Amino acid sequence: MPPKLLNIIGIDPGKTTGWALWKIPRVSMYAGGESEIVERYSGEIRGGESDQVMKLCRFFRMVQNLDYKLGPAVVCESFDFGSPLSDPEVYSPVRIAAMLRFCFEQGGVKMVGDSRLVMQSRTMAKRVANDQRLKAAGLWKPGSDHERDAERHIMTALKRARAKREFRDRLWDRSIAIINEGDR
């Protein structure tokens, strides 16, 4: 039986990596049900870049173990620098995102479970889920910009998933679209 909830994780990689996890009803994505966030968590990870990636991979597997045999959708910020920069710390998000992509491509179930990775432009996320929209949806909270940026990626990805089935199927396996009578 497919899970009633879908998990989506937003990642804002960097020297301090922000993460957010939302649990949403499956019917809100596949049967036009009401959109709501059932559970919402966020935090930060610090440390060496490879240590952060390993912590994220363990986190993805842990989230999967909570619900059925369906890994979370993972939406990671991709970077689009306008010009080369000389500060090596600026490239930390690029290196972390590349290591995550490697874990998904080469590590398989042992590394990331059945999670699926989608890279998403930070420019798109900041445009689609700006502070005003986060506040209007009751999702803006004071504190870490990294956590807030991770939530921007989730909000943006969900908007894209509702608009395009192909994108939604990249986030979650198409087979979970089966809706049970009790779900309506």
ABEGO torsion letter per residue (X at the ends): XBBABBBBBBBBBEABBBBBBBBBBAAAAAAGBBBBBABBBBBBBBEBAAAAAAAAAAAAAAAAAABEABBBBBBBBBBBBABBBABAAAAAAAAAAAAAAAAAAAAEAAAAEABBBBBBBAAAAAAABBAAAAAAAGABBBEBAAAAAAAAAAAAAAAAAAABAAAAAAABBAAAABBBAAAX
